[in-house]
């Protein structure tokens, strides 16, 4: 599934990113790489998707969120407010 399709307060694992090389390098510098777990903080289906990873929150536009492939993270508690193992 794509990041823009994820649900609020759920934990996902990044599988792949299909971004322009410069943007993909920037995402890597921020720590967003394949295999990292992220929590979707707010995804209202309009506007930015707000995610949390590596202790920080980031807002991604719909275009970028459409190009990041994710899957539900196994072994993580997917309950509201429960981003814990």
Buried (B, 14 or more C-beta within 10 A) or exposed (E): EBBBBBEEBBBBBBEEBEBEEEEBEEBEEEEBEEEEBBBBBBBEEEEBBBBBBEEEEBEBEBEBBBBBBBEEBEEBEBEEEEBEE
